[in-house]
Amino acid sequence: MTDLKQLLIDIVRGIVSNPDAVCVTESVGEAATSLTLTVAPDDMGRVIGKNGRVANSIRVVMKAAAIARNVRINVEIRDAE
């Protein structure tokens, strides 16, 4: 599962202006694995995008990668407070 976690980190670090603030925590459940992405408050707009398009695109890529590994995944985006 660390492959998926690293994939998410690599994708988001290419988008944000403060890549050192990117943090991903992983929690494994019975039905799916949940990845919680935390970015700097200034980068939330970049990660979410206009009408949530960037966030949805990130989720689509992550779900496609998870399907290739025969697992289920959820991606949640939060800002660092």
HUHU-V936726 format. One record per pair of residues at least 24 apart in sequence whose C-alpha atoms are under 10 Angstrom apart, sorted by the first residue. I is the first residue (numbers start at 1). J is the second residue. D is the distance in whole Angstrom. If there is no record, write none. Layout:
BEGIN
i=I j=J d=D
i=I j=J d=D
END
This chain:
BEGIN
i=1 j=26 d=9
i=1 j=28 d=9
i=1 j=33 d=8
i=1 j=66 d=9
i=1 j=69 d=9
i=1 j=71 d=9
i=1 j=73 d=10
i=2 j=26 d=9
i=3 j=65 d=9
i=3 j=66 d=10
i=3 j=69 d=10
i=4 j=35 d=9
i=4 j=62 d=7
i=4 j=63 d=9
i=4 j=65 d=7
i=4 j=66 d=7
i=4 j=69 d=9
i=4 j=73 d=9
i=5 j=34 d=10
i=5 j=35 d=7
i=5 j=36 d=10
i=5 j=37 d=9
i=5 j=62 d=9
i=7 j=61 d=9
i=7 j=62 d=8
i=7 j=65 d=9
i=8 j=35 d=9
i=8 j=36 d=10
i=8 j=37 d=8
i=8 j=58 d=8
i=8 j=59 d=9
i=8 j=61 d=9
i=8 j=62 d=7
i=8 j=75 d=9
i=9 j=37 d=8
i=9 j=38 d=10
i=11 j=58 d=8
i=11 j=61 d=10
i=11 j=62 d=10
i=12 j=37 d=9
i=12 j=38 d=10
i=12 j=39 d=9
i=12 j=43 d=10
i=12 j=46 d=9
i=12 j=47 d=7
i=12 j=55 d=10
i=12 j=58 d=8
i=13 j=39 d=9
i=13 j=47 d=10
i=15 j=43 d=9
i=15 j=46 d=7
i=15 j=47 d=7
i=15 j=54 d=10
i=16 j=40 d=9
i=16 j=42 d=9
i=16 j=43 d=6
i=16 j=44 d=8
i=16 j=45 d=9
i=16 j=46 d=6
i=16 j=47 d=7
i=17 j=42 d=8
i=17 j=43 d=7
i=17 j=46 d=9
i=18 j=42 d=9
i=18 j=43 d=7
i=19 j=43 d=9
i=21 j=79 d=10
i=21 j=80 d=8
i=22 j=79 d=9
i=22 j=80 d=9
i=23 j=78 d=10
i=23 j=79 d=10
i=23 j=80 d=9
i=24 j=75 d=10
i=24 j=76 d=10
i=24 j=77 d=9
i=24 j=78 d=10
i=25 j=76 d=10
i=26 j=74 d=10
i=26 j=75 d=10
i=27 j=74 d=10
i=28 j=73 d=9
i=29 j=72 d=10
i=29 j=73 d=10
i=30 j=72 d=10
i=31 j=71 d=9
i=31 j=72 d=7
i=31 j=73 d=9
i=32 j=71 d=7
i=32 j=72 d=5
i=32 j=73 d=5
i=32 j=74 d=7
i=33 j=66 d=10
i=33 j=71 d=8
i=33 j=72 d=6
i=33 j=73 d=5
i=33 j=74 d=6
i=33 j=75 d=9
i=34 j=72 d=9
i=34 j=73 d=6
i=34 j=74 d=5
i=34 j=75 d=6
i=34 j=76 d=7
i=35 j=62 d=10
i=35 j=73 d=7
i=35 j=74 d=6
i=35 j=75 d=5
i=35 j=76 d=6
i=35 j=77 d=9
i=36 j=74 d=8
i=36 j=75 d=6
i=36 j=76 d=5
i=36 j=77 d=6
i=36 j=78 d=7
i=37 j=75 d=7
i=37 j=76 d=6
i=37 j=77 d=5
i=37 j=78 d=6
i=37 j=79 d=8
i=37 j=80 d=9
i=38 j=76 d=9
i=38 j=77 d=6
i=38 j=78 d=5
i=38 j=79 d=5
i=38 j=80 d=6
i=38 j=81 d=9
i=39 j=77 d=8
i=39 j=78 d=7
i=39 j=79 d=5
i=39 j=80 d=6
i=39 j=81 d=9
i=40 j=78 d=9
i=40 j=79 d=6
i=40 j=80 d=5
i=40 j=81 d=8
i=41 j=78 d=9
i=41 j=79 d=5
i=41 j=80 d=6
i=41 j=81 d=7
i=42 j=79 d=9
i=42 j=80 d=10
i=43 j=79 d=8
i=43 j=80 d=10
i=44 j=77 d=9
i=44 j=78 d=8
i=44 j=79 d=6
i=44 j=80 d=9
i=47 j=77 d=8
i=47 j=78 d=10
i=48 j=77 d=8
END
